[in-house]
Structure formats: C-alpha cells, structure tokens
Amino acid sequence: MLRILFVCTGNTCRSPMAEAMLNAKIGASGLADRIKVLSAGTAVFGEAPASSGAQSAMAKRSLNLAEHRARRLLPEYVQAADLVLAMTRHHKEAVGAIAPQAADKLFTLAEFAGEDRDVSDPFGGDDATYEDCAAAIARLLDKAWEKIIRLAGE
C-alpha cells in the first residue's frame, strides 16, 4: 500500500483539493486497494471544514469536500507516509523541520511532477482564484500520475 500525504497551511484549500482529486484518479483506475491518500496542514487550529471556494471548485469536478475537516500535521503522519507532497517550498521545509528523517520521500507537488514552482494559496480569493488553483493541482497530478502508479507497484 502506497501512502501519500499532501501538506499545505490550513488544510482547508489546496491539500484537501489535491487529496480529493487524487482519490478520484485512484478510484477511476481501480487502485483504491493500492494507494491511500491523506492531507494535513502546518497551521491548523480546530477542525475547520474545507473552504467554500475549495468546495465549489471540487463540485465543478463532481467531487465532494463536505465531510472534510482540517487535520494538523503530526510527525506520525509523515512517518507513516511513503510519499509527502507539499504545496510550497515553505511547507516542504516545515515538514522537514518536524521530520528530518523524511527527506528522501519529501517533495513539493510541482517538484515531484518535474516543475519548479509553488501551488499558490487561493485562501480568501474568489471562485476564479480557487478554480485556477484546482486546475494547477490537477495538471500537476496528471504529470505525476505515472510516477505514482510506479511507486504503487503497477
């Protein structure tokens, strides 16, 4: 079982969208028994729901974030993961600070997809901002998909 952890700041926008979109790809590919996905945030206070913008952007893709609750990043999540994908270099550094032993499995999502950029935070933006963010995440997941399948042993 390949365990993937997405990390952003508040776990209400980027990482839940990435989790939902990757879970959809996994389900559509029949790999649900081979890949498990979780998301968490570096600055989570309470169990906030996914932002309305994230929920709207996912609804346009027939994905539902209504049950999502923010989860604070814990060292044990990093330890349990086989692959940790952070939304920005700053998030990658934060993960590295709480789990230095994870360096060999820690990347930004863009880095893992072969790009050098961060996924911008849409928090507080309008629907178009969230849609742009979701589209960027979807594109990076598409670019990383074959790599993920290889790691899962397919």
N, C-alpha and C positions, 0 to 999 in steps of 0.2 A: 504494500500500500504506500503510494507516494503521498506525503502530507505537505501541502503548500500553505504558507501563511502570508497574507497580504497585510502591509502595515502603512497607515497614514497617521494623521494627527488625532482627530476626534472620533474616528471610526463611525462617522455618520454620512460620509460622501464617497470619497474615492475608493477606499478599501472595500466597503460593502458592495459598491457597484462592480468592482473587479471580481469579488467573490461570487456575486450573482451571475455575472456574465460567464465566468469560467465554469461555474457549476452547470450552466445551461449547455455549454460546449461539451462538457464531460458527459452529461446525460444524453445528449443527442448522439454522441459517439459510442454509447454503451460502455463507458469506462467508470461508471459510478462505484463499482466494486474495486477499482484500482487506484483512484485518486480522491483524496479528501481535501477540502478547502476550508480555511478559517480566515477571519480577518480580525485585526485589533488596532488600537490607536495608542500613540505615545503620550497623549494628553487627554485622557478620558476621565470625566467626573460624573459618575452616575451612569445609568443605563438608558441614555437618550435614544430615541428612535432615529432611523435614517432621516436625513433632511428631506423636506418636501420636494426640493429640486432633484435630489437623487432618486426619490420615489417616482417622480414624474418622468425622468429620463429613462428609468428602467421599465416603467409601464409602457412607454413607446416601443419597447423591445419585448413586450409581453412577459416581463419579469416582475416579481412582486417583492418589495422590501418591507412590507407592512409589519412583519414579525421581527425584523432586525432590531437588536438592542446593542448599543455600543459596548465594547469589551476593551478593558485596559490591557495593554501589552504586558505580559508577565514573562519572566525568564523561562518558565517551564513551557510556554507556547513555542518559544524559539527553539528550545532544546528538543521538543517533540517533532518539530518540522524538519522535513528533508530539504525544503527549499523555502527561503524567506525572500519575498519580493516587496521592496519598499517603494513608495510613490516618489520620493525625492532622495537626493544625496543626504540631506539632513536627517531624514528618517533612517536611512541606512546607518549613519553614524550613531544615532540614538540606539538602534538595535545592537550595534557593535559594542556600545558602552555597557549595556546590561548583560550581554552575552558574547564576550570576546572570542569564545571558542567557536562561534558560528561563522567566522569569516569566510570559510570555504563554501558555504551554502547561502550566503547573503549577497543580494544584488538589488539594484533598482530594477523596476519592471522594464524600463527602457533599456537599461544595460543588458539585461537578460535577453531582450528582443533584438539586441545588436545596435542600439541607438545611444546617443549621448545627450539626454535631456531629462528634465523632471516632468512629472504629471502635475500641472498647476492645480491649486486648490480652488474649487468653484464656490466654496462656502460663502454665503451671502450674496452670490450672484443671481442673475435672472435665469430663466429657463434655458436660454440660448447658451449661457456660460456652462450650465450643467450638461447640456447636450454636447457641447464641444469637448468637455472633459470625458464624458462617456464614450464619445467617438474615438478620442485619443487612446483611452484604455482598451477599447475593443480592437483597434488597429494593432496595438502592442501585443495584446493577447493572441491575435491571429498570427503575428510574426513569430511569437514564442511557442505556438501550439505544437509544432513538430518536435521541438526540443522537450517540451513537457511530456509528450507521448513517449519519446525515447527514454526519459527518466522513469516513466511508469512501467517500462518494460514491454511496450507494444512495438 
